[in-house]
Amino acid sequence: MPIPRDDMGEAPLTRTPIPLPAHFHQAEQSFSLKKRGRSLCYTLPPRPPVKSIPPISRIFPNRQRSWSQPRPQSVSFRTPQTVPPASKLYDQSKGETFFKQCFQSICKLGRGSFGEVYKVRSREDGCLYAVKRSVSPFRGESDRQRKLQEVRKHERVGQHPNCVRFVRAWEEKSLLYLQTELCVGSLQQYSEELAGPLPPQRIWNVTCDLLRGLKHLHDRNLLHLDIKPANVFIAFSGVCKLGDFGLMVELDGSDGSGDAQEGDPRYMAPELLDGVFGKAADVFSLGMTLLEVSCNMELPTGGEGWQLLRQGHLPTEFTSDLPPDFLKVLSAMLDPDHRCRATVDWLLSLPAIQRAERWRKLTLATQWTLGKLLVLYQLLVWLLSFVAESLKRPFLWLVCCVGGRLSQCPLHASPVSGRLGDSSISSDWDDDDSLGDDVFEVPPSPLVPLRNLTYHGHEFPGRSALTLTPNVSRISQDSPSSVKTLSPSSSSNSSGFEDADAPRSSFLPRNLLTMFEDVSEP
């Protein structure tokens, strides 16, 4: 049976990859732009080796340990641990976890090799936070102690405007939970959404923020060892902050560098391959991070390109558009010799960095002032609307009361309808609130007999029809022709008045003359 061929005339079997030897020059990797749709940090740091595994017992399969109790237990190396964590909403009698009772999970922000991060809302204060939960449960006491060291590292970092703020931590059902402040996103996400190099002013802002955060760590003899765009977070105010201190190492002798692990190989300093851990490694990683986001450059994970970057070579096809001062800063941060590499204090003393810092402080102060003014403006608008709403109700009540008395007033409601039998004109006058009681002069007339008026089913007995003398200025505004075309039936229906006794035609001019003739006869 012949093998079917494709449109190119080749059989599928001819496309089977054949292993060929690749020499160094043939495997050379050229620098390239970042690929669209691909994460900047698509590789994860290696997981630490398992140092101990809990023994499996066939005799006591359900034996519980102190660290694997189902109830939550707070974790802290500064304050005494309380069981359970301090919360007014948690009820031990319920079968739900502490996380489910005290937080409302909104969405999952990300997942790494050590844990997954959720965006949550606290049911206690209503604020938004980020909660990181370990992926796998504790494998033993040594594994538990190693994971709890991340809590200790967060507490060692302390409070700084350029470091992610730590709130609290607890363990439950052999899982570790860390609650931190919530940020808008990471520098990696910002760069991917921008799909290009960062603007020059934004590059200087990121550089100043991260140098301040790194200085805070180095002043406390702490090494981050995993600085990359995915671990740089952007707050709601636009400030960049260092986060994810899982690989941080303390240089004060408490734990040493025996358990130190290198992070992503694309940002790793060359001296780490020789086992030299120092503050210069963080400076190199920060320089690689700034090079990537400022040039929109795909950093190599190995090969000749990886070696060239660690030999002090910066590709001119990417760095030609960078400001000269910033290019000098990058060259000082990416020095191959860690002993000659620039320190954080030296970088902060550069005139270009100081100018950028002054502008950065001015920008942040302006944003803070505008934010406060906006809050005060919103508060003032809310207060004025509340006062206006409070005064509106009694004012409307007063207007309704006054309007109700005027509509029921005999002098205001019935004269025109009762006298002329045509309520269209009277209804127009009644709708005008500017007319008062002085519009009509109401002298008594003996010519018209007493009769009753009915208004929507309400009868006013003893109501006499009065002879009205209208205001001349008011009547002069109406057209005489419009008065002649009025229909008594339609006008009476429009006003709602009904003449209960007297016929409407008795007030015509012809009938009035007849009445005068009858009176004049002896």
C-alpha positions as CSV (number, residue, x, y, z in Angstrom):
1,M,0.0,0.0,0.0
2,P,1.6,3.3,-1.0
3,I,2.2,5.9,1.7
4,P,0.0,9.0,1.3
5,R,1.9,12.1,0.5
6,D,1.1,15.7,1.5
7,D,0.7,18.8,-0.7
8,M,4.5,19.2,-0.8
9,G,4.9,15.7,-2.2
10,E,6.7,14.3,0.8
11,A,5.8,11.4,3.0
12,P,5.2,12.0,6.7
13,L,8.0,9.5,7.5
14,T,10.6,11.7,5.9
15,R,10.0,14.4,8.5
16,T,11.2,12.3,11.4
17,P,13.9,14.3,13.2
18,I,17.3,12.8,12.9
19,P,19.8,13.6,15.6
20,L,22.8,15.5,14.3
21,P,25.9,16.7,16.2
22,A,25.7,20.4,17.0
23,H,29.0,22.2,17.3
24,F,29.4,25.4,19.4
25,H,29.2,27.8,16.5
26,Q,26.3,26.0,15.0
27,A,24.4,26.2,18.3
28,E,25.0,29.9,18.7
29,Q,21.9,31.7,19.8
30,S,21.3,35.2,18.6
31,F,19.5,37.8,20.7
32,S,15.8,38.4,19.8
33,L,12.8,40.2,20.9
34,K,10.3,38.7,23.3
35,K,7.7,36.5,21.6
36,R,4.1,37.7,21.8
37,G,1.9,35.5,24.0
38,R,4.8,34.0,25.8
39,S,5.4,34.7,29.5
40,L,8.6,36.4,30.4
41,C,9.2,33.9,33.2
42,Y,7.9,30.7,31.5
43,T,10.5,28.6,33.4
44,L,10.1,27.9,37.1
45,P,13.0,27.6,39.6
46,P,13.8,24.0,40.6
47,R,12.1,22.6,43.6
48,P,14.2,21.9,46.6
49,P,15.1,18.3,47.2
50,V,13.0,16.4,49.7
51,K,15.2,15.9,52.8
52,S,12.9,13.8,54.8
53,I,9.8,11.7,54.0
54,P,7.4,10.6,56.8
55,P,7.7,6.9,57.5
56,I,4.8,4.8,56.4
57,S,3.5,2.6,59.2
58,R,1.1,-0.3,58.6
59,I,0.4,-0.6,62.3
60,F,-0.5,3.0,63.0
61,P,-1.8,4.3,59.6
62,N,-3.9,7.1,61.1
63,R,-1.3,8.5,63.5
64,Q,-1.5,12.3,63.7
65,R,1.4,14.6,64.3
66,S,1.4,18.0,66.0
67,W,2.1,19.8,62.8
68,S,-0.6,18.0,60.8
69,Q,-3.7,18.8,63.0
70,P,-6.7,19.8,61.0
71,R,-7.3,22.9,63.0
72,P,-5.5,26.1,62.0
73,Q,-2.4,27.3,63.9
74,S,-0.8,30.7,63.5
75,V,2.8,30.8,62.5
76,S,5.1,33.6,63.7
77,F,8.7,33.8,64.9
78,R,8.2,37.2,66.6
79,T,5.1,36.7,68.7
80,P,3.8,33.6,70.6
81,Q,1.7,31.3,68.4
82,T,-2.0,31.2,69.1
83,V,-4.4,28.4,68.3
84,P,-6.4,29.3,66.2
85,P,-5.3,32.6,64.5
86,A,-6.9,35.7,66.0
87,S,-10.2,36.3,64.2
88,K,-13.7,37.1,65.4
89,L,-15.3,35.3,62.5
90,Y,-13.7,31.9,62.9
91,D,-15.8,29.2,64.6
92,Q,-14.1,25.9,65.4
93,S,-17.4,24.1,65.6
94,K,-17.9,24.5,61.9
95,G,-16.3,22.1,59.4
96,E,-15.0,24.9,57.2
97,T,-11.4,26.0,57.1
98,F,-10.0,29.2,58.5
99,F,-9.4,30.5,55.0
100,K,-13.0,29.8,53.9
101,Q,-14.6,31.4,57.0
102,C,-12.5,34.5,57.1
103,F,-11.9,35.3,53.4
104,Q,-13.9,35.5,50.2
105,S,-11.9,34.0,47.3
106,I,-12.2,36.2,44.2
107,C,-9.8,34.6,41.7
108,K,-6.5,32.9,41.3
109,L,-3.6,35.2,40.5
110,G,-1.0,32.7,39.6
111,R,0.7,29.4,40.4
112,G,4.4,28.6,40.9
113,S,6.5,25.7,41.9
114,F,6.1,26.4,45.6
115,G,2.5,27.7,45.9
116,E,-0.5,29.3,44.3
117,V,-1.7,32.8,45.0
118,Y,-5.3,34.0,45.4
119,K,-6.9,37.4,45.3
120,V,-9.2,37.5,48.4
121,R,-11.4,39.9,50.3
122,S,-11.2,39.8,54.1
123,R,-14.6,39.3,55.8
124,E,-13.3,41.2,58.9
125,D,-12.2,44.6,57.4
126,G,-13.5,44.2,53.8
127,C,-10.0,44.9,52.3
128,L,-8.4,43.1,49.4
129,Y,-5.3,40.9,50.1
130,A,-3.2,38.2,48.4
131,V,-3.0,34.8,50.1
132,K,-0.4,32.3,49.0
133,R,-1.0,28.7,49.8
134,S,1.5,25.9,49.4
135,V,0.9,23.4,46.6
136,S,1.9,20.2,48.4
137,P,1.3,19.4,52.1
138,F,4.2,18.9,54.5
139,R,6.1,15.7,53.8
140,G,7.6,15.7,57.3
141,E,8.9,17.8,60.1
142,S,12.0,18.9,58.2
143,D,9.9,19.8,55.2
144,R,7.6,21.8,57.4
145,Q,10.4,23.7,59.1
146,R,11.9,24.5,55.8
147,K,8.6,25.9,54.5
148,L,8.0,27.9,57.7
149,Q,11.3,29.7,57.1
150,E,9.6,31.7,54.5
151,V,7.4,33.2,57.2
152,R,10.6,34.0,59.2
153,K,12.1,35.7,56.1
154,H,9.0,37.9,55.6
155,E,9.2,39.0,59.2
156,R,12.9,39.8,58.8
157,V,12.2,42.0,55.8
158,G,9.9,44.3,57.9
159,Q,8.0,47.3,56.6
160,H,9.3,49.3,53.6
161,P,7.5,51.1,50.8
162,N,9.4,49.2,48.2
163,C,8.8,45.7,49.6
164,V,5.6,43.8,49.7
165,R,4.0,44.1,53.1
166,F,3.5,40.9,55.1
167,V,0.3,40.5,57.2
168,R,0.2,37.1,58.8
169,A,0.6,33.4,58.2
170,W,-1.0,30.2,59.5
171,E,-0.9,26.5,58.8
172,E,-3.9,24.2,58.5
173,K,-4.2,20.6,57.3
174,S,-0.5,20.4,56.5
175,L,-0.7,23.5,54.2
176,L,1.0,26.9,54.8
177,Y,-0.9,30.1,54.1
178,L,0.7,33.5,53.8
179,Q,-1.3,36.7,53.7
180,T,0.3,39.8,52.1
181,E,-0.8,43.1,50.6
182,L,-2.4,43.0,47.2
183,C,-0.8,44.7,44.2
184,V,-2.2,45.6,40.8
185,G,0.2,43.2,39.0
186,S,3.8,42.3,38.3
187,L,6.3,44.0,36.2
188,Q,6.2,40.9,33.9
189,Q,2.5,41.4,33.3
190,Y,3.0,45.1,32.7
191,S,5.7,44.5,30.1
192,E,3.6,41.8,28.4
193,E,0.6,44.2,28.1
194,L,2.8,47.0,26.8
195,A,4.3,44.6,24.2
196,G,7.4,46.8,23.8
197,P,10.1,48.5,25.7
198,L,9.3,50.7,28.7
199,P,9.3,54.5,28.3
200,P,12.5,56.2,29.5
201,Q,10.8,57.9,32.5
202,R,9.2,54.7,33.5
203,I,12.5,52.9,33.4
204,W,14.1,55.4,35.8
205,N,11.1,55.1,38.1
206,V,11.4,51.3,38.2
207,T,15.2,51.6,38.8
208,C,14.9,54.0,41.7
209,D,12.1,51.9,43.4
210,L,14.0,48.6,43.1
211,L,17.3,50.1,44.2
212,R,15.6,51.4,47.4
213,G,14.0,48.1,48.1
214,L,17.2,46.2,47.5
215,K,19.1,48.7,49.7
216,H,16.6,47.9,52.5
217,L,17.3,44.1,52.1
218,H,21.1,44.6,52.0
219,D,21.1,46.8,55.0
220,R,19.6,43.9,56.9
221,N,22.1,41.4,55.4
222,L,19.5,39.7,53.3
223,L,19.9,38.4,49.8
224,H,16.9,38.0,47.6
225,L,18.6,35.7,45.0
226,D,15.4,35.6,42.8
227,I,15.0,39.1,41.4
228,K,13.1,39.0,38.1
229,P,10.1,40.8,36.5
230,A,7.7,38.2,37.9
231,N,8.8,39.0,41.4
232,V,8.6,42.8,41.1
233,F,5.1,43.9,41.9
234,I,3.4,47.2,41.1
235,A,1.2,48.8,43.8
236,F,-2.0,50.7,43.2
237,S,0.0,53.9,43.5
238,G,2.4,52.8,40.8
239,V,5.3,52.1,43.2
240,C,7.4,49.0,42.3
241,K,8.0,46.5,45.2
242,L,10.2,43.5,45.7
243,G,8.3,40.3,46.6
244,D,8.4,36.5,46.8
245,F,11.2,36.1,49.4
246,G,11.1,32.3,49.3
247,L,14.8,32.0,48.2
248,M,16.1,34.8,50.4
249,V,19.3,34.1,52.3
250,E,20.4,35.7,55.5
251,L,24.1,36.6,55.8
252,D,24.2,37.3,59.5
253,G,25.1,33.7,60.4
254,S,21.6,32.6,61.3
255,D,21.2,30.2,58.4
256,G,24.2,31.1,56.2
257,S,24.4,30.2,52.5
258,G,24.5,26.4,53.0
259,D,20.9,26.0,51.9
260,A,21.0,28.9,49.3
261,Q,19.5,28.1,45.9
262,E,19.9,30.0,42.7
263,G,16.8,31.3,41.0
264,D,15.9,31.6,37.3
265,P,19.1,31.0,35.2
266,R,18.3,33.9,32.9
267,Y,18.9,36.4,35.7
268,M,21.5,34.4,37.6
269,A,24.9,36.0,38.3
270,P,28.0,34.1,37.0
271,E,29.7,33.8,40.4
272,L,26.8,31.7,41.7
273,L,28.1,28.9,39.6
274,D,31.2,28.9,41.8
275,G,29.2,29.0,45.0
276,V,29.9,32.6,45.8
277,F,26.8,34.2,47.3
278,G,26.9,37.9,48.0
279,K,25.1,41.2,47.5
280,A,26.6,41.6,44.1
281,A,24.5,38.7,42.8
282,D,21.3,40.7,43.5
283,V,22.7,43.7,41.7
284,F,23.4,41.6,38.6
285,S,19.9,40.1,38.7
286,L,18.4,43.5,38.9
287,G,20.5,44.7,36.0
288,M,19.3,41.8,33.9
289,T,15.7,42.6,34.8
290,L,16.1,46.2,33.8
291,L,17.8,45.2,30.5
292,E,14.9,42.9,29.6
293,V,12.1,45.4,30.3
294,S,13.9,48.4,28.9
295,C,14.9,46.7,25.6
296,N,12.0,44.2,25.2
297,M,14.6,41.6,24.8
298,E,14.3,37.8,25.1
299,L,17.0,36.7,27.6
300,P,18.7,33.4,26.7
301,T,18.6,30.5,29.2
302,G,22.0,29.2,28.0
303,G,24.4,29.0,25.1
304,E,26.7,31.6,23.7
305,G,24.3,34.4,24.2
306,W,24.1,33.6,27.9
307,Q,27.9,33.6,28.1
308,L,28.2,36.9,26.2
309,L,25.9,38.7,28.6
310,R,28.0,37.5,31.5
311,Q,31.2,38.7,29.8
312,G,30.0,42.3,29.8
313,H,28.7,42.3,26.2
314,L,25.5,44.3,25.7
315,P,23.9,43.9,22.2
316,T,24.0,47.2,20.5
317,E,21.0,46.4,18.3
318,F,18.9,46.6,21.5
319,T,20.7,49.1,23.7
320,S,21.2,51.8,21.0
321,D,18.0,53.6,21.9
322,L,18.6,53.7,25.6
323,P,19.6,57.0,27.4
324,P,23.4,57.2,27.8
325,D,23.1,57.6,31.6
326,F,21.0,54.6,31.9
327,L,23.3,52.6,29.7
328,K,26.2,53.4,32.1
329,V,24.1,52.2,35.0
330,L,23.4,48.9,33.2
331,S,27.1,48.4,32.4
332,A,28.1,49.0,36.1
333,M,25.4,46.5,37.3
334,L,26.4,43.8,34.8
335,D,30.1,43.8,35.4
336,P,31.4,40.2,35.1
337,D,33.6,40.5,38.1
338,H,31.5,40.6,41.3
339,R,34.3,42.3,43.2
340,C,34.3,45.3,40.7
341,R,30.5,45.3,40.3
342,A,28.6,48.4,41.5
343,T,26.9,48.3,44.9
344,V,23.5,49.7,45.7
345,D,24.9,52.6,47.7
346,W,27.2,53.6,44.8
347,L,24.4,53.4,42.3
348,L,22.1,55.6,44.5
349,S,24.9,58.2,44.7
350,L,25.1,58.7,40.9
351,P,23.9,62.1,39.7
352,A,21.5,60.5,37.2
353,I,19.9,58.3,39.8
354,Q,19.6,61.3,42.2
355,R,17.9,63.4,39.6
356,A,15.5,60.5,38.8
357,E,14.8,60.1,42.5
358,R,14.0,63.8,43.0
359,W,11.6,63.6,40.1
360,R,10.2,60.4,41.4
361,K,9.5,61.8,44.9
362,L,7.9,64.9,43.3
363,T,5.6,62.7,41.2
364,L,4.6,60.5,44.1
365,A,3.9,63.5,46.3
366,T,1.7,65.1,43.6
367,Q,-0.2,61.8,43.1
368,W,-0.7,61.5,46.8
369,T,-1.9,65.1,47.1
370,L,-4.3,64.7,44.1
371,G,-5.6,61.5,45.6
372,K,-6.3,63.1,49.0
373,L,-8.0,66.1,47.2
374,L,-10.1,63.7,45.2
375,V,-11.2,61.9,48.4
376,L,-12.1,65.2,50.1
377,Y,-14.0,66.2,47.0
378,Q,-16.0,63.0,46.9
379,L,-16.7,63.4,50.6
380,L,-17.8,67.0,50.2
381,V,-20.1,66.0,47.3
382,W,-21.6,63.2,49.4
383,L,-22.1,65.6,52.3
384,L,-23.8,68.2,50.2
385,S,-26.0,65.7,48.6
386,F,-27.0,64.3,52.0
387,V,-27.8,67.8,53.3
388,A,-29.7,68.7,50.1
389,E,-31.7,65.4,50.4
390,S,-32.4,66.1,54.1
391,L,-33.7,69.6,53.3
392,K,-35.6,68.5,50.3
393,R,-38.0,66.3,52.1
394,P,-39.4,68.9,54.5
395,F,-39.5,71.5,51.8
396,L,-41.5,69.3,49.5
397,W,-43.8,68.4,52.4
398,L,-44.3,72.1,53.1
399,V,-45.0,72.8,49.4
400,C,-47.4,69.8,49.2
401,C,-49.3,71.1,52.3
402,V,-49.6,74.6,51.0
403,G,-50.6,73.4,47.6
404,G,-53.2,71.1,49.1
405,R,-54.8,74.0,51.1
406,L,-54.9,76.2,48.0
407,S,-56.6,73.4,45.9
408,Q,-59.3,73.0,48.5
409,C,-59.8,76.7,49.0
410,P,-63.3,77.8,47.7
411,L,-61.9,81.1,46.4
412,H,-59.3,79.3,44.5
413,A,-61.1,76.3,43.1
414,S,-64.7,77.1,42.2
415,P,-65.5,80.7,41.2
416,V,-65.0,80.5,37.4
417,S,-66.5,77.1,37.0
418,G,-69.5,77.9,39.1
419,R,-70.2,81.3,37.5
420,L,-69.4,80.7,33.8
421,G,-69.9,77.0,33.5
422,D,-66.6,76.9,31.6
423,S,-63.7,75.6,33.6
424,S,-61.0,75.6,31.0
425,I,-60.0,79.1,31.7
426,S,-60.3,78.7,35.4
427,S,-58.2,75.6,35.4
428,D,-55.4,77.5,33.6
429,W,-55.5,80.2,36.2
430,D,-55.6,77.7,39.0
431,D,-52.4,76.0,37.7
432,D,-50.6,79.3,38.0
433,D,-49.3,79.6,41.6
434,S,-48.5,83.2,41.1
435,L,-52.2,84.2,41.3
436,G,-53.3,85.1,44.7
437,D,-56.7,85.9,46.3
438,D,-56.5,89.5,45.0
439,V,-56.9,88.5,41.3
440,F,-60.7,88.6,41.5
441,E,-63.0,91.0,43.3
442,V,-65.9,89.0,44.7
443,P,-68.9,91.1,45.4
444,P,-72.2,89.4,46.2
445,S,-74.8,89.3,43.5
446,P,-78.6,88.8,44.2
447,L,-79.3,87.8,40.6
448,V,-77.9,84.3,40.7
449,P,-79.6,81.7,42.9
450,L,-77.9,79.4,45.3
451,R,-76.7,76.1,43.9
452,N,-74.4,73.2,44.8
453,L,-71.1,72.3,43.1
454,T,-69.7,68.8,42.8
455,Y,-65.9,68.3,42.4
456,H,-65.0,64.7,41.7
457,G,-67.8,63.3,43.8
458,H,-67.3,65.9,46.7
459,E,-70.3,68.2,47.1
460,F,-70.0,71.8,48.5
461,P,-73.5,72.7,49.7
462,G,-74.7,76.2,50.1
463,R,-72.1,77.4,47.6
464,S,-73.4,80.6,45.9
465,A,-72.4,81.5,42.4
466,L,-70.7,84.9,42.5
467,T,-70.3,87.6,40.0
468,L,-66.6,87.9,39.3
469,T,-64.7,90.9,38.2
470,P,-61.5,89.6,36.6
471,N,-58.2,91.3,36.6
472,V,-57.9,93.2,33.3
473,S,-54.2,92.6,32.9
474,R,-54.7,88.9,33.2
475,I,-57.6,88.7,30.7
476,S,-55.9,90.9,28.2
477,Q,-53.3,88.2,27.6
478,D,-55.9,85.7,26.3
479,S,-57.4,85.9,22.8
480,P,-61.1,86.7,22.6
481,S,-61.5,84.2,19.8
482,S,-60.2,81.4,21.9
483,V,-62.8,82.2,24.6
484,K,-65.6,81.9,22.0
485,T,-64.6,78.5,20.8
486,L,-64.6,76.9,24.2
487,S,-66.9,74.0,24.6
488,P,-68.7,73.8,28.0
489,S,-68.7,70.0,28.0
490,S,-65.1,69.6,27.2
491,S,-64.0,72.4,29.6
492,S,-66.0,71.0,32.5
493,N,-64.5,67.6,31.9
494,S,-61.0,69.0,31.9
495,S,-61.3,70.7,35.2
496,G,-63.3,68.0,37.0
497,F,-66.2,70.3,38.2
498,E,-69.8,69.4,37.6
499,D,-72.8,71.8,37.9
500,A,-75.4,69.8,39.9
501,D,-78.4,72.2,39.8
502,A,-78.5,75.1,37.4
503,P,-78.5,74.7,33.6
504,R,-75.5,76.0,31.9
505,S,-77.4,78.0,29.2
506,S,-79.1,80.3,31.9
507,F,-76.1,82.6,31.8
508,L,-76.2,83.4,28.1
509,P,-76.7,87.1,27.2
510,R,-80.2,86.4,25.8
511,N,-81.5,84.9,29.1
512,L,-80.0,87.7,31.1
513,L,-82.1,90.3,29.1
514,T,-85.2,88.2,29.7
515,M,-84.5,88.2,33.4
516,F,-84.2,92.0,33.5
517,E,-87.5,92.4,31.6
518,D,-89.2,90.1,34.1
519,V,-87.9,92.2,37.0
520,S,-88.9,95.5,35.4
521,E,-92.5,94.4,34.9
522,P,-94.9,95.5,37.7
